[in-house]
């Protein structure tokens, strides 16, 4: 069994990942490029990052049986895979706890000024000159856009902090205790103190959050995105941050990843950035729960069974 993992991984991450698969499997971890194309010819499974899995790529994949992704699958042409007789599955919900915890860490870091205060102390500055503005979460309203596994976890965490929770989702099920209030998109955007995105990236959500949406937000609003960078018009976000149309942002995902070194986002004082690690609590590019899921799904397909969390249907 040959498993091709495509993405940018350091040696520690490669070692962690390789050890997690059965020893008899051939695990190949490569960045996008020519070497990847060479291995496409005889791999049975591909786990793709930073590449498009489309007709062109699949034309060389003579033995491929499964395309396995993490939570997101916007880089996979599912119809093309179906036409080639290849299963596509994601790992929906597996990283919900990790991402929801990351969201809360970002929110707390922002309102408690953790990055600023840490730098202040480490730079050995005079504490009599310390000046900052912070805030408590109790009583604040968070607007959750997308109420899937992650959105529901975030809502539950916010309840513990005595926050008000609004949610917008196409197929939302109102919780029996009424803690989460389902509302329309414009009401959520215009009344929330914190807005957190938890949607998949697709044609309906691409650049959903743009200049017009930022203009509707409070100028005291904090914007959180741990979903996909393409859901936001990044140029419009930067303008909103620079013009103080919103209070700030906490971002784990970006239009282009890795985030370019010269990105203006790196220079803004009202932004907290993390490098697409919200769903990876166990270390760089590694999440044990996710790889447990991958291994089990690969075994299912190898045994002629359907994968769990399948995104297409064969036969």
C-alpha positions in Angstrom: 0.0 0.0 0.0 1.6 3.3 -1.1 0.3 6.5 0.5 1.3 9.8 -1.1 1.2 12.8 1.3 1.7 16.1 -0.5 2.5 19.3 1.4 5.2 21.3 3.1 6.5 19.4 6.1 9.6 19.7 8.2 11.6 16.6 9.2 9.9 16.4 12.7 6.4 16.4 11.1 7.5 13.8 8.5 8.8 11.5 11.3 5.6 11.9 13.4 3.4 11.2 10.4 5.4 8.2 9.1 5.4 6.5 12.5 1.7 6.7 12.7 1.0 4.5 9.7 1.5 0.7 9.7 5.1 -0.2 9.1 4.3 -2.3 6.0 2.8 0.7 4.2 5.0 2.8 1.9 4.6 6.4 3.1 5.9 9.0 0.7 5.8 12.7 1.9 6.8 15.3 -0.8 6.1 18.9 -1.6 4.1 19.9 -4.7 6.2 19.5 -7.8 7.8 17.0 -10.2 8.6 14.4 -7.6 5.0 14.3 -6.6 4.0 13.6 -10.2 6.4 10.7 -10.3 4.8 9.1 -7.2 1.2 9.7 -8.5 1.7 6.9 -11.0 1.6 4.0 -8.4 0.1 5.4 -5.2 -3.2 4.0 -3.9 -4.0 6.9 -1.7 -3.2 10.6 -1.8 -3.5 13.1 1.1 -3.2 16.4 -0.7 -2.3 19.9 0.6 -1.5 23.0 -1.5 -2.4 21.2 -4.8 -5.5 20.8 -6.9 -6.7 17.2 -7.4 -8.3 17.5 -10.9 -8.6 15.7 -14.2 -5.0 16.6 -15.1 -3.5 15.2 -12.0 -5.8 12.1 -12.0 -4.8 11.2 -15.5 -1.4 10.0 -14.2 -2.9 8.2 -11.1 -3.4 4.7 -12.5 -3.8 2.9 -9.2 -5.4 5.6 -7.0 -8.4 4.4 -5.0 -8.8 7.2 -2.4 -8.3 10.9 -2.0 -8.3 11.6 1.7 -8.5 15.2 3.0 -8.7 16.9 6.4 -11.8 18.9 7.1 -11.6 21.0 3.9 -11.9 19.6 0.4 -12.1 22.7 -1.8 -8.9 21.6 -3.6 -10.5 18.4 -4.9 -12.6 18.0 -8.0 -15.0 15.5 -6.6 -16.8 14.9 -10.0 -13.4 14.2 -11.7 -12.6 11.7 -9.0 -16.0 10.0 -9.3 -15.5 9.7 -13.1 -12.1 8.0 -12.5 -13.7 5.6 -9.9 -11.8 7.1 -7.0 -13.3 7.6 -3.5 -13.1 11.1 -1.9 -13.4 11.5 1.8 -12.7 14.2 4.3 -12.3 14.1 8.1 -15.3 16.2 9.1 -15.6 16.9 12.8 -12.3 15.2 13.7 -10.6 18.5 14.4 -13.6 20.3 15.9 -12.3 20.3 19.5 -8.8 21.5 18.4 -10.1 24.3 16.2 -12.7 25.5 18.7 -10.0 25.6 21.4 -7.8 27.6 19.0 -10.6 30.1 18.4 -11.0 30.7 22.1 -7.3 31.0 22.5 -7.2 33.7 19.8 -10.1 35.6 21.3 -8.6 35.5 24.8 -5.2 36.4 23.5 -6.6 39.4 21.7 -8.8 40.8 24.6 -6.2 40.0 27.2 -3.4 41.4 25.1 -1.3 38.3 25.6 1.1 38.8 22.6 1.7 42.5 23.6 2.2 41.8 27.3 4.5 38.9 26.6 6.7 41.0 24.3 6.6 43.9 26.9 8.0 41.6 29.6 10.6 39.9 27.4 11.8 43.3 26.1 12.4 44.3 29.8 10.5 47.5 29.5 9.6 49.8 32.4 6.3 48.6 33.8 5.4 52.1 35.0 5.1 53.0 31.2 2.7 50.1 30.5 -0.4 51.3 28.6 -3.0 49.1 27.0 -6.7 48.5 26.7 -8.3 45.1 27.4 -11.8 43.6 27.9 -13.7 40.8 29.5 -15.8 38.3 27.4 -18.8 38.2 29.7 -21.8 39.9 28.0 -20.2 40.1 24.6 -22.0 38.8 21.6 -20.3 36.4 19.3 -21.7 35.7 15.8 -20.9 32.3 14.5 -21.2 31.9 10.7 -21.6 28.2 10.1 -23.0 25.9 12.8 -21.3 22.6 12.0 -19.2 20.6 14.4 -16.7 23.4 15.0 -19.3 26.1 15.2 -21.3 24.2 17.8 -18.1 23.6 19.9 -17.3 27.3 19.8 -20.8 28.1 20.9 -20.6 25.7 23.8 -17.3 27.2 25.0 -18.7 30.8 24.7 -21.6 29.8 27.0 -19.1 29.0 29.7 -17.7 32.6 29.4 -21.2 34.0 29.8 -21.3 35.3 26.3 -24.4 35.8 24.0 -24.3 33.6 20.9 -25.8 34.4 17.5 -25.5 31.9 14.6 -26.1 32.0 10.9 -26.4 28.7 9.0 -28.4 27.5 6.1 -29.5 24.3 7.8 -29.2 25.2 11.4 -31.0 23.2 14.0 -32.0 25.3 17.0 -30.7 23.9 20.2 -33.4 22.9 22.7 -32.1 25.1 25.5 -32.3 28.2 23.2 -28.8 29.3 24.1 -27.8 29.8 20.5 -30.0 32.3 18.7 -30.3 31.7 15.0 -30.5 34.9 13.0 -30.0 36.3 9.5 -26.6 37.1 8.0 -26.9 40.9 8.1 -28.2 41.0 11.7 -25.3 38.8 12.9 -22.7 40.9 11.1 -24.0 44.2 12.3 -24.7 43.3 16.0 -21.9 41.0 17.0 -18.8 42.0 19.0 -16.9 39.0 17.7 -17.5 37.3 14.3 -16.1 33.8 13.7 -16.2 32.0 10.4 -16.8 28.2 10.3 -17.8 27.5 6.7 -16.3 25.3 4.0 -14.9 27.1 1.0 -17.0 26.7 -2.2 -18.5 28.8 -4.9 -21.2 30.1 -2.6 -18.8 31.1 0.2 -15.8 32.4 -1.9 -15.1 36.0 -0.8 -18.3 36.0 1.1 -16.7 38.4 3.6 -15.8 41.5 1.6 -15.7 45.3 1.9 -19.5 45.6 2.1 -19.6 43.1 4.9 -16.8 44.8 6.9 -18.6 48.1 6.5 -21.7 46.6 8.2 -19.6 45.4 11.2 -19.2 47.5 14.4 -16.0 49.4 14.5 -15.3 47.6 17.8 -15.8 44.1 16.2 -13.1 41.4 16.3 -13.0 39.2 13.2 -11.9 35.5 13.5 -11.1 33.2 10.6 -9.9 29.6 11.2 -11.8 28.2 8.3 -10.4 29.0 4.8 -8.7 32.1 3.6 -10.6 32.2 0.4 -13.9 32.9 2.2 -12.5 36.4 2.8 -11.4 39.1 0.4 -8.0 39.6 2.1 -7.4 43.0 0.5 -10.7 44.3 1.8 -9.8 42.9 5.3 -6.5 44.6 5.3 -8.2 47.9 4.4 -10.7 47.5 7.1 -8.0 46.8 9.7 -5.8 49.8 8.5 -8.8 52.1 8.5 -10.0 50.9 11.8 -13.4 50.0 10.3 -13.1 47.0 12.7 -11.3 46.6 15.9 -9.0 43.8 14.8 -8.6 40.2 13.5 -7.3 36.8 14.5 -6.4 34.8 11.5 -5.2 31.2 11.0 -5.9 30.9 7.3 -5.0 33.1 4.3 -5.7 33.6 0.6 -2.3 32.3 -0.2 -0.5 29.8 2.1 2.1 29.9 3.5 1.4 33.6 4.1 3.9 35.6 2.0 6.7 37.1 4.0 5.9 40.6 2.7 2.2 40.4 3.5 0.9 43.6 5.1 -0.9 41.5 7.7 2.4 40.8 9.3 2.9 44.5 10.0 -0.5 45.4 11.5 -0.7 45.9 15.3 -4.4 44.9 15.5 -3.9 41.4 14.1 -2.9 38.1 15.7 -1.6 35.5 13.2 -1.1 31.8 13.4 0.2 29.6 10.5 -2.9 27.4 9.7 -2.3 25.3 12.9 -5.8 25.6 14.5 -6.5 21.9 13.7 -3.0 20.6 14.7 -2.8 20.5 18.5 -0.1 17.8 18.6 2.6 19.6 16.8 3.5 21.0 13.4 1.4 19.4 10.6 0.3 16.6 12.9 -3.0 15.7 14.8 -3.2 12.2 16.1 -7.0 12.0 15.9 -6.9 13.0 12.3 -4.2 10.5 11.3 -6.1 7.8 13.3 -9.1 8.6 11.1 -6.9 8.5 7.9 -5.5 5.1 8.7 -8.9 3.6 9.5 -10.4 5.0 6.3 -7.5 3.7 4.2 -8.0 0.2 5.7 -11.7 0.4 4.9 -11.1 1.2 1.2 -8.3 -1.5 1.0 -10.9 -4.0 2.3 -13.4 -3.0 -0.4 -15.6 -1.0 2.0 -16.8 2.6 1.6 -14.8 5.2 3.4 -16.3 7.1 6.3 -17.2 10.7 5.7 -17.3 10.0 2.0 -17.9 12.9 -0.4 -18.9 10.9 -3.5 -20.6 7.6 -4.4 -19.1 5.0 -6.6 -20.9 2.1 -8.4 
